Amino acid sequence: MLSDFNLARNIGVFADAPTSSLARFLDQLLRYSKTNQNRAIA
């Protein structure tokens, strides 16, 4: 799921205006999950 999202973002699928807000939301969600993983490890 996350790898597919990264691939789509790299290709530029989320560059369209209607999906830009969704892309920002998914990006924030991805960063949030990474932060939580780092806290869990530490």
mmCIF entry with sequence, helices, sheets and N, C-alpha, C, O atoms, coordinates in Angstrom:
data_MODEL
# 
_entry.id   MODEL 
# 
_entity.id                         1 
_entity.type                       polymer 
_entity.pdbx_number_of_molecules   1 
# 
_entity_poly.entity_id                      1 
_entity_poly.type                           'polypeptide(L)' 
_entity_poly.nstd_linkage                   no 
_entity_poly.nstd_monomer                   no 
_entity_poly.pdbx_seq_one_letter_code       MLSDFNLARNIGVFADAPTSSLARFLDQLLRYSKTNQNRAIA 
_entity_poly.pdbx_seq_one_letter_code_can   MLSDFNLARNIGVFADAPTSSLARFLDQLLRYSKTNQNRAIA 
_entity_poly.pdbx_strand_id                 A 
# 
loop_
_entity_poly_seq.entity_id 
_entity_poly_seq.num 
_entity_poly_seq.mon_id 
_entity_poly_seq.hetero 
1 1  MET n 
1 2  LEU n 
1 3  SER n 
1 4  ASP n 
1 5  PHE n 
1 6  ASN n 
1 7  LEU n 
1 8  ALA n 
1 9  ARG n 
1 10 ASN n 
1 11 ILE n 
1 12 GLY n 
1 13 VAL n 
1 14 PHE n 
1 15 ALA n 
1 16 ASP n 
1 17 ALA n 
1 18 PRO n 
1 19 THR n 
1 20 SER n 
1 21 SER n 
1 22 LEU n 
1 23 ALA n 
1 24 ARG n 
1 25 PHE n 
1 26 LEU n 
1 27 ASP n 
1 28 GLN n 
1 29 LEU n 
1 30 LEU n 
1 31 ARG n 
1 32 TYR n 
1 33 SER n 
1 34 LYS n 
1 35 THR n 
1 36 ASN n 
1 37 GLN n 
1 38 ASN n 
1 39 ARG n 
1 40 ALA n 
1 41 ILE n 
1 42 ALA n 
# 
_struct_asym.id          A 
_struct_asym.entity_id   1 
# 
loop_
_struct_conf.conf_type_id 
_struct_conf.id 
_struct_conf.pdbx_PDB_helix_id 
_struct_conf.beg_label_comp_id 
_struct_conf.beg_label_asym_id 
_struct_conf.beg_label_seq_id 
_struct_conf.pdbx_beg_PDB_ins_code 
_struct_conf.end_label_comp_id 
_struct_conf.end_label_asym_id 
_struct_conf.end_label_seq_id 
_struct_conf.pdbx_end_PDB_ins_code 
_struct_conf.beg_auth_comp_id 
_struct_conf.beg_auth_asym_id 
_struct_conf.beg_auth_seq_id 
_struct_conf.end_auth_comp_id 
_struct_conf.end_auth_asym_id 
_struct_conf.end_auth_seq_id 
_struct_conf.pdbx_PDB_helix_class 
_struct_conf.details 
_struct_conf.pdbx_PDB_helix_length 
HELX_P HELX_P1 AA1 LEU A 2  ? ILE A 11 ? LEU A 2  ILE A 11 1 ? 10 
HELX_P HELX_P2 AA2 VAL A 13 ? ALA A 15 ? VAL A 13 ALA A 15 5 ? 3  
HELX_P HELX_P3 AA3 ALA A 17 ? ILE A 41 ? ALA A 17 ILE A 41 1 ? 25 
# 
_struct_conf_type.id          HELX_P 
_struct_conf_type.criteria    ? 
_struct_conf_type.reference   ? 
# 
loop_
_atom_site.group_PDB 
_atom_site.id 
_atom_site.type_symbol 
_atom_site.label_atom_id 
_atom_site.label_alt_id 
_atom_site.label_comp_id 
_atom_site.label_asym_id 
_atom_site.label_entity_id 
_atom_site.label_seq_id 
_atom_site.pdbx_PDB_ins_code 
_atom_site.Cartn_x 
_atom_site.Cartn_y 
_atom_site.Cartn_z 
_atom_site.occupancy 
_atom_site.B_iso_or_equiv 
_atom_site.pdbx_formal_charge 
_atom_site.auth_seq_id 
_atom_site.auth_comp_id 
_atom_site.auth_asym_id 
_atom_site.auth_atom_id 
_atom_site.pdbx_PDB_model_num 
ATOM 1   N N  . MET A 1 1  ? 0.840  -1.206 0.000   1.00 0.00 ? 1  MET A N  1 
ATOM 2   C CA . MET A 1 1  ? 0.000  0.000  0.000   1.00 0.00 ? 1  MET A CA 1 
ATOM 3   C C  . MET A 1 1  ? 0.870  1.247  0.000   1.00 0.00 ? 1  MET A C  1 
ATOM 4   O O  . MET A 1 1  ? 0.745  2.100  -0.879  1.00 0.00 ? 1  MET A O  1 
ATOM 5   N N  . LEU A 1 2  ? 1.769  1.354  1.009   1.00 0.00 ? 2  LEU A N  1 
ATOM 6   C CA . LEU A 1 2  ? 2.612  2.542  1.095   1.00 0.00 ? 2  LEU A CA 1 
ATOM 7   C C  . LEU A 1 2  ? 3.588  2.601  -0.071  1.00 0.00 ? 2  LEU A C  1 
ATOM 8   O O  . LEU A 1 2  ? 3.865  3.679  -0.598  1.00 0.00 ? 2  LEU A O  1 
ATOM 9   N N  . SER A 1 3  ? 4.111  1.445  -0.477  1.00 0.00 ? 3  SER A N  1 
ATOM 10  C CA . SER A 1 3  ? 5.046  1.446  -1.607  1.00 0.00 ? 3  SER A CA 1 
ATOM 11  C C  . SER A 1 3  ? 4.322  1.867  -2.884  1.00 0.00 ? 3  SER A C  1 
ATOM 12  O O  . SER A 1 3  ? 4.887  2.578  -3.716  1.00 0.00 ? 3  SER A O  1 
ATOM 13  N N  . ASP A 1 4  ? 3.075  1.428  -3.039  1.00 0.00 ? 4  ASP A N  1 
ATOM 14  C CA . ASP A 1 4  ? 2.291  1.832  -4.208  1.00 0.00 ? 4  ASP A CA 1 
ATOM 15  C C  . ASP A 1 4  ? 2.060  3.335  -4.196  1.00 0.00 ? 4  ASP A C  1 
ATOM 16  O O  . ASP A 1 4  ? 2.118  3.985  -5.240  1.00 0.00 ? 4  ASP A O  1 
ATOM 17  N N  . PHE A 1 5  ? 1.796  3.890  -3.009  1.00 0.00 ? 5  PHE A N  1 
ATOM 18  C CA . PHE A 1 5  ? 1.576  5.334  -2.894  1.00 0.00 ? 5  PHE A CA 1 
ATOM 19  C C  . PHE A 1 5  ? 2.845  6.085  -3.261  1.00 0.00 ? 5  PHE A C  1 
ATOM 20  O O  . PHE A 1 5  ? 2.787  7.081  -3.983  1.00 0.00 ? 5  PHE A O  1 
ATOM 21  N N  . ASN A 1 6  ? 3.992  5.620  -2.773  1.00 0.00 ? 6  ASN A N  1 
ATOM 22  C CA . ASN A 1 6  ? 5.259  6.282  -3.095  1.00 0.00 ? 6  ASN A CA 1 
ATOM 23  C C  . ASN A 1 6  ? 5.525  6.222  -4.592  1.00 0.00 ? 6  ASN A C  1 
ATOM 24  O O  . ASN A 1 6  ? 5.977  7.204  -5.181  1.00 0.00 ? 6  ASN A O  1 
ATOM 25  N N  . LEU A 1 7  ? 5.252  5.090  -5.206  1.00 0.00 ? 7  LEU A N  1 
ATOM 26  C CA . LEU A 1 7  ? 5.461  4.941  -6.643  1.00 0.00 ? 7  LEU A CA 1 
ATOM 27  C C  . LEU A 1 7  ? 4.570  5.912  -7.410  1.00 0.00 ? 7  LEU A C  1 
ATOM 28  O O  . LEU A 1 7  ? 5.021  6.575  -8.344  1.00 0.00 ? 7  LEU A O  1 
ATOM 29  N N  . ALA A 1 8  ? 3.309  5.991  -7.013  1.00 0.00 ? 8  ALA A N  1 
ATOM 30  C CA . ALA A 1 8  ? 2.373  6.892  -7.691  1.00 0.00 ? 8  ALA A CA 1 
ATOM 31  C C  . ALA A 1 8  ? 2.792  8.342  -7.511  1.00 0.00 ? 8  ALA A C  1 
ATOM 32  O O  . ALA A 1 8  ? 2.669  9.146  -8.435  1.00 0.00 ? 8  ALA A O  1 
ATOM 33  N N  . ARG A 1 9  ? 3.288  8.679  -6.323  1.00 0.00 ? 9  ARG A N  1 
ATOM 34  C CA . ARG A 1 9  ? 3.706  10.060 -6.071  1.00 0.00 ? 9  ARG A CA 1 
ATOM 35  C C  . ARG A 1 9  ? 4.932  10.391 -6.913  1.00 0.00 ? 9  ARG A C  1 
ATOM 36  O O  . ARG A 1 9  ? 5.043  11.500 -7.435  1.00 0.00 ? 9  ARG A O  1 
ATOM 37  N N  . ASN A 1 10 ? 5.850  9.441  -7.049  1.00 0.00 ? 10 ASN A N  1 
ATOM 38  C CA . ASN A 1 10 ? 7.052  9.685  -7.848  1.00 0.00 ? 10 ASN A CA 1 
ATOM 39  C C  . ASN A 1 10 ? 6.690  9.882  -9.318  1.00 0.00 ? 10 ASN A C  1 
ATOM 40  O O  . ASN A 1 10 ? 7.288  10.716 -9.998  1.00 0.00 ? 10 ASN A O  1 
ATOM 41  N N  . ILE A 1 11 ? 5.733  9.135  -9.801  1.00 0.00 ? 11 ILE A N  1 
ATOM 42  C CA . ILE A 1 11 ? 5.319  9.261  -11.201 1.00 0.00 ? 11 ILE A CA 1 
ATOM 43  C C  . ILE A 1 11 ? 4.621  10.598 -11.421 1.00 0.00 ? 11 ILE A C  1 
ATOM 44  O O  . ILE A 1 11 ? 4.656  11.144 -12.524 1.00 0.00 ? 11 ILE A O  1 
ATOM 45  N N  . GLY A 1 12 ? 3.988  11.123 -10.378 1.00 0.00 ? 12 GLY A N  1 
ATOM 46  C CA . GLY A 1 12 ? 3.316  12.410 -10.508 1.00 0.00 ? 12 GLY A CA 1 
ATOM 47  C C  . GLY A 1 12 ? 1.812  12.282 -10.645 1.00 0.00 ? 12 GLY A C  1 
ATOM 48  O O  . GLY A 1 12 ? 1.147  13.202 -11.122 1.00 0.00 ? 12 GLY A O  1 
ATOM 49  N N  . VAL A 1 13 ? 1.270  11.141 -10.225 1.00 0.00 ? 13 VAL A N  1 
ATOM 50  C CA . VAL A 1 13 ? -0.175 10.942 -10.328 1.00 0.00 ? 13 VAL A CA 1 
ATOM 51  C C  . VAL A 1 13 ? -0.918 11.959 -9.476  1.00 0.00 ? 13 VAL A C  1 
ATOM 52  O O  . VAL A 1 13 ? -1.995 12.426 -9.846  1.00 0.00 ? 13 VAL A O  1 
ATOM 53  N N  . PHE A 1 14 ? -0.325 12.303 -8.315  1.00 0.00 ? 14 PHE A N  1 
ATOM 54  C CA . PHE A 1 14 ? -1.000 13.212 -7.392  1.00 0.00 ? 14 PHE A CA 1 
ATOM 55  C C  . PHE A 1 14 ? -0.727 14.677 -7.722  1.00 0.00 ? 14 PHE A C  1 
ATOM 56  O O  . PHE A 1 14 ? -1.024 15.558 -6.916  1.00 0.00 ? 14 PHE A O  1 
ATOM 57  N N  . ALA A 1 15 ? -0.169 14.941 -8.890  1.00 0.00 ? 15 ALA A N  1 
ATOM 58  C CA . ALA A 1 15 ? 0.114  16.327 -9.264  1.00 0.00 ? 15 ALA A CA 1 
ATOM 59  C C  . ALA A 1 15 ? -1.158 17.048 -9.703  1.00 0.00 ? 15 ALA A C  1 
ATOM 60  O O  . ALA A 1 15 ? -1.188 18.277 -9.753  1.00 0.00 ? 15 ALA A O  1 
ATOM 61  N N  . ASP A 1 16 ? -2.212 16.287 -10.023 1.00 0.00 ? 16 ASP A N  1 
ATOM 62  C CA . ASP A 1 16 ? -3.471 16.905 -10.449 1.00 0.00 ? 16 ASP A CA 1 
ATOM 63  C C  . ASP A 1 16 ? -4.104 17.674 -9.301  1.00 0.00 ? 16 ASP A C  1 
ATOM 64  O O  . ASP A 1 16 ? -4.015 17.262 -8.144  1.00 0.00 ? 16 ASP A O  1 
ATOM 65  N N  . ALA A 1 17 ? -4.736 18.782 -9.623  1.00 0.00 ? 17 ALA A N  1 
ATOM 66  C CA . ALA A 1 17 ? -5.326 19.649 -8.601  1.00 0.00 ? 17 ALA A CA 1 
ATOM 67  C C  . ALA A 1 17 ? -6.377 18.934 -7.746  1.00 0.00 ? 17 ALA A C  1 
ATOM 68  O O  . ALA A 1 17 ? -6.349 19.096 -6.526  1.00 0.00 ? 17 ALA A O  1 
ATOM 69  N N  . PRO A 1 18 ? -7.297 18.158 -8.313  1.00 0.00 ? 18 PRO A N  1 
ATOM 70  C CA . PRO A 1 18 ? -8.335 17.527 -7.494  1.00 0.00 ? 18 PRO A CA 1 
ATOM 71  C C  . PRO A 1 18 ? -7.782 16.561 -6.450  1.00 0.00 ? 18 PRO A C  1 
ATOM 72  O O  . PRO A 1 18 ? -8.416 16.326 -5.421  1.00 0.00 ? 18 PRO A O  1 
ATOM 73  N N  . THR A 1 19 ? -6.606 16.006 -6.711  1.00 0.00 ? 19 THR A N  1 
ATOM 74  C CA . THR A 1 19 ? -6.064 15.005 -5.801  1.00 0.00 ? 19 THR A CA 1 
ATOM 75  C C  . THR A 1 19 ? -4.935 15.558 -4.950  1.00 0.00 ? 19 THR A C  1 
ATOM 76  O O  . THR A 1 19 ? -4.361 14.833 -4.137  1.00 0.00 ? 19 THR A O  1 
ATOM 77  N N  . SER A 1 20 ? -4.606 16.844 -5.126  1.00 0.00 ? 20 SER A N  1 
ATOM 78  C CA . SER A 1 20 ? -3.476 17.408 -4.384  1.00 0.00 ? 20 SER A CA 1 
ATOM 79  C C  . SER A 1 20 ? -3.744 17.397 -2.886  1.00 0.00 ? 20 SER A C  1 
ATOM 80  O O  . SER A 1 20 ? -2.844 17.112 -2.097  1.00 0.00 ? 20 SER A O  1 
ATOM 81  N N  . SER A 1 21 ? -4.982 17.707 -2.486  1.00 0.00 ? 21 SER A N  1 
ATOM 82  C CA . SER A 1 21 ? -5.310 17.710 -1.062  1.00 0.00 ? 21 SER A CA 1 
ATOM 83  C C  . SER A 1 21 ? -5.233 16.292 -0.507  1.00 0.00 ? 21 SER A C  1 
ATOM 84  O O  . SER A 1 21 ? -4.784 16.086 0.621   1.00 0.00 ? 21 SER A O  1 
ATOM 85  N N  . LEU A 1 22 ? -5.670 15.315 -1.298  1.00 0.00 ? 22 LEU A N  1 
ATOM 86  C CA . LEU A 1 22 ? -5.593 13.924 -0.870  1.00 0.00 ? 22 LEU A CA 1 
ATOM 87  C C  . LEU A 1 22 ? -4.140 13.496 -0.726  1.00 0.00 ? 22 LEU A C  1 
ATOM 88  O O  . LEU A 1 22 ? -3.786 12.782 0.212   1.00 0.00 ? 22 LEU A O  1 
ATOM 89  N N  . ALA A 1 23 ? -3.301 13.934 -1.658  1.00 0.00 ? 23 ALA A N  1 
ATOM 90  C CA . ALA A 1 23 ? -1.884 13.602 -1.596  1.00 0.00 ? 23 ALA A CA 1 
ATOM 91  C C  . ALA A 1 23 ? -1.247 14.190 -0.346  1.00 0.00 ? 23 ALA A C  1 
ATOM 92  O O  . ALA A 1 23 ? -0.449 13.526 0.317   1.00 0.00 ? 23 ALA A O  1 
ATOM 93  N N  . ARG A 1 24 ? -1.596 15.440 -0.018  1.00 0.00 ? 24 ARG A N  1 
ATOM 94  C CA . ARG A 1 24 ? -1.054 16.064 1.194   1.00 0.00 ? 24 ARG A CA 1 
ATOM 95  C C  . ARG A 1 24 ? -1.503 15.295 2.427   1.00 0.00 ? 24 ARG A C  1 
ATOM 96  O O  . ARG A 1 24 ? -0.716 15.078 3.348   1.00 0.00 ? 24 ARG A O  1 
ATOM 97  N N  . PHE A 1 25 ? -2.772 14.881 2.445   1.00 0.00 ? 25 PHE A N  1 
ATOM 98  C CA . PHE A 1 25 ? -3.289 14.126 3.583   1.00 0.00 ? 25 PHE A CA 1 
ATOM 99  C C  . PHE A 1 25 ? -2.550 12.801 3.734   1.00 0.00 ? 25 PHE A C  1 
ATOM 100 O O  . PHE A 1 25 ? -2.152 12.429 4.838   1.00 0.00 ? 25 PHE A O  1 
ATOM 101 N N  . LEU A 1 26 ? -2.367 12.093 2.625   1.00 0.00 ? 26 LEU A N  1 
ATOM 102 C CA . LEU A 1 26 ? -1.669 10.813 2.673   1.00 0.00 ? 26 LEU A CA 1 
ATOM 103 C C  . LEU A 1 26 ? -0.215 11.001 3.080   1.00 0.00 ? 26 LEU A C  1 
ATOM 104 O O  . LEU A 1 26 ? 0.346  10.170 3.795   1.00 0.00 ? 26 LEU A O  1 
ATOM 105 N N  . ASP A 1 27 ? 0.397  12.093 2.624   1.00 0.00 ? 27 ASP A N  1 
ATOM 106 C CA . ASP A 1 27 ? 1.787  12.359 2.972   1.00 0.00 ? 27 ASP A CA 1 
ATOM 107 C C  . ASP A 1 27 ? 1.917  12.637 4.465   1.00 0.00 ? 27 ASP A C  1 
ATOM 108 O O  . ASP A 1 27 ? 2.848  12.155 5.110   1.00 0.00 ? 27 ASP A O  1 
ATOM 109 N N  . GLN A 1 28 ? 0.989  13.410 5.012   1.00 0.00 ? 28 GLN A N  1 
ATOM 110 C CA . GLN A 1 28 ? 1.007  13.688 6.448   1.00 0.00 ? 28 GLN A CA 1 
ATOM 111 C C  . GLN A 1 28 ? 0.775  12.409 7.230   1.00 0.00 ? 28 GLN A C  1 
ATOM 112 O O  . GLN A 1 28 ? 1.409  12.183 8.261   1.00 0.00 ? 28 GLN A O  1 
ATOM 113 N N  . LEU A 1 29 ? -0.134 11.568 6.744   1.00 0.00 ? 29 LEU A N  1 
ATOM 114 C CA . LEU A 1 29 ? -0.420 10.305 7.417   1.00 0.00 ? 29 LEU A CA 1 
ATOM 115 C C  . LEU A 1 29 ? 0.811  9.406  7.396   1.00 0.00 ? 29 LEU A C  1 
ATOM 116 O O  . LEU A 1 29 ? 1.110  8.731  8.382   1.00 0.00 ? 29 LEU A O  1 
ATOM 117 N N  . LEU A 1 30 ? 1.526  9.398  6.269   1.00 0.00 ? 30 LEU A N  1 
ATOM 118 C CA . LEU A 1 30 ? 2.730  8.585  6.150   1.00 0.00 ? 30 LEU A CA 1 
ATOM 119 C C  . LEU A 1 30 ? 3.805  9.074  7.117   1.00 0.00 ? 30 LEU A C  1 
ATOM 120 O O  . LEU A 1 30 ? 4.456  8.269  7.782   1.00 0.00 ? 30 LEU A O  1 
ATOM 121 N N  . ARG A 1 31 ? 3.994  10.401 7.196   1.00 0.00 ? 31 ARG A N  1 
ATOM 122 C CA . ARG A 1 31 ? 4.977  10.956 8.124   1.00 0.00 ? 31 ARG A CA 1 
ATOM 123 C C  . ARG A 1 31 ? 4.589  10.648 9.564   1.00 0.00 ? 31 ARG A C  1 
ATOM 124 O O  . ARG A 1 31 ? 5.452  10.340 10.387  1.00 0.00 ? 31 ARG A O  1 
ATOM 125 N N  . TYR A 1 32 ? 3.300  10.728 9.873   1.00 0.00 ? 32 TYR A N  1 
ATOM 126 C CA . TYR A 1 32 ? 2.819  10.467 11.232  1.00 0.00 ? 32 TYR A CA 1 
ATOM 127 C C  . TYR A 1 32 ? 3.098  9.020  11.618  1.00 0.00 ? 32 TYR A C  1 
ATOM 128 O O  . TYR A 1 32 ? 3.546  8.748  12.732  1.00 0.00 ? 32 TYR A O  1 
ATOM 129 N N  . SER A 1 33 ? 2.836  8.090  10.699  1.00 0.00 ? 33 SER A N  1 
ATOM 130 C CA . SER A 1 33 ? 3.074  6.680  10.988  1.00 0.00 ? 33 SER A CA 1 
ATOM 131 C C  . SER A 1 33 ? 4.567  6.414  11.166  1.00 0.00 ? 33 SER A C  1 
ATOM 132 O O  . SER A 1 33 ? 4.955  5.621  12.023  1.00 0.00 ? 33 SER A O  1 
ATOM 133 N N  . LYS A 1 34 ? 5.406  7.070  10.362  1.00 0.00 ? 34 LYS A N  1 
ATOM 134 C CA . LYS A 1 34 ? 6.854  6.906  10.510  1.00 0.00 ? 34 LYS A CA 1 
ATOM 135 C C  . LYS A 1 34 ? 7.314  7.433  11.860  1.00 0.00 ? 34 LYS A C  1 
ATOM 136 O O  . LYS A 1 34 ? 8.169  6.827  12.507  1.00 0.00 ? 34 LYS A O  1 
ATOM 137 N N  . THR A 1 35 ? 6.752  8.563  12.291  1.00 0.00 ? 35 THR A N  1 
ATOM 138 C CA . THR A 1 35 ? 7.122  9.144  13.583  1.00 0.00 ? 35 THR A CA 1 
ATOM 139 C C  . THR A 1 35 ? 6.736  8.201  14.709  1.00 0.00 ? 35 THR A C  1 
ATOM 140 O O  . THR A 1 35 ? 7.502  8.016  15.654  1.00 0.00 ? 35 THR A O  1 
ATOM 141 N N  . ASN A 1 36 ? 5.562  7.606  14.617  1.00 0.00 ? 36 ASN A N  1 
ATOM 142 C CA . ASN A 1 36 ? 5.120  6.680  15.650  1.00 0.00 ? 36 ASN A CA 1 
ATOM 143 C C  . ASN A 1 36 ? 6.001  5.435  15.674  1.00 0.00 ? 36 ASN A C  1 
ATOM 144 O O  . ASN A 1 36 ? 6.286  4.902  16.746  1.00 0.00 ? 36 ASN A O  1 
ATOM 145 N N  . GLN A 1 37 ? 6.429  4.971  14.518  1.00 0.00 ? 37 GLN A N  1 
ATOM 146 C CA . GLN A 1 37 ? 7.308  3.807  14.457  1.00 0.00 ? 37 GLN A CA 1 
ATOM 147 C C  . GLN A 1 37 ? 8.642  4.124  15.109  1.00 0.00 ? 37 GLN A C  1 
ATOM 148 O O  . GLN A 1 37 ? 9.201  3.292  15.824  1.00 0.00 ? 37 GLN A O  1 
ATOM 149 N N  . ASN A 1 38 ? 9.158  5.329  14.863  1.00 0.00 ? 38 ASN A N  1 
ATOM 150 C CA . ASN A 1 38 ? 10.428 5.720  15.460  1.00 0.00 ? 38 ASN A CA 1 
ATOM 151 C C  . ASN A 1 38 ? 10.310 5.789  16.978  1.00 0.00 ? 38 ASN A C  1 
ATOM 152 O O  . ASN A 1 38 ? 11.228 5.384  17.690  1.00 0.00 ? 38 ASN A O  1 
ATOM 153 N N  . ARG A 1 39 ? 9.185  6.300  17.478  1.00 0.00 ? 39 ARG A N  1 
ATOM 154 C CA . ARG A 1 39 ? 8.972  6.374  18.921  1.00 0.00 ? 39 ARG A CA 1 
ATOM 155 C C  . ARG A 1 39 ? 8.884  4.976  19.515  1.00 0.00 ? 39 ARG A C  1 
ATOM 156 O O  . ARG A 1 39 ? 9.408  4.722  20.599  1.00 0.00 ? 39 ARG A O  1 
ATOM 157 N N  . ALA A 1 40 ? 8.220  4.071  18.803  1.00 0.00 ? 40 ALA A N  1 
ATOM 158 C CA . ALA A 1 40 ? 8.061  2.714  19.311  1.00 0.00 ? 40 ALA A CA 1 
ATOM 159 C C  . ALA A 1 40 ? 9.416  2.012  19.389  1.00 0.00 ? 40 ALA A C  1 
ATOM 160 O O  . ALA A 1 40 ? 9.680  1.260  20.328  1.00 0.00 ? 40 ALA A O  1 
ATOM 161 N N  . ILE A 1 41 ? 10.271 2.263  18.399  1.00 0.00 ? 41 ILE A N  1 
ATOM 162 C CA . ILE A 1 41 ? 11.597 1.635  18.392  1.00 0.00 ? 41 ILE A CA 1 
ATOM 163 C C  . ILE A 1 41 ? 12.462 2.228  19.498  1.00 0.00 ? 41 ILE A C  1 
ATOM 164 O O  . ILE A 1 41 ? 13.196 1.506  20.173  1.00 0.00 ? 41 ILE A O  1 
ATOM 165 N N  . ALA A 1 42 ? 12.377 3.534  19.680  1.00 0.00 ? 42 ALA A N  1 
ATOM 166 C CA . ALA A 1 42 ? 13.195 4.212  20.679  1.00 0.00 ? 42 ALA A CA 1 
ATOM 167 C C  . ALA A 1 42 ? 12.584 4.070  22.066  1.00 0.00 ? 42 ALA A C  1 
ATOM 168 O O  . ALA A 1 42 ? 13.138 4.579  23.040  1.00 0.00 ? 42 ALA A O  1 
# 
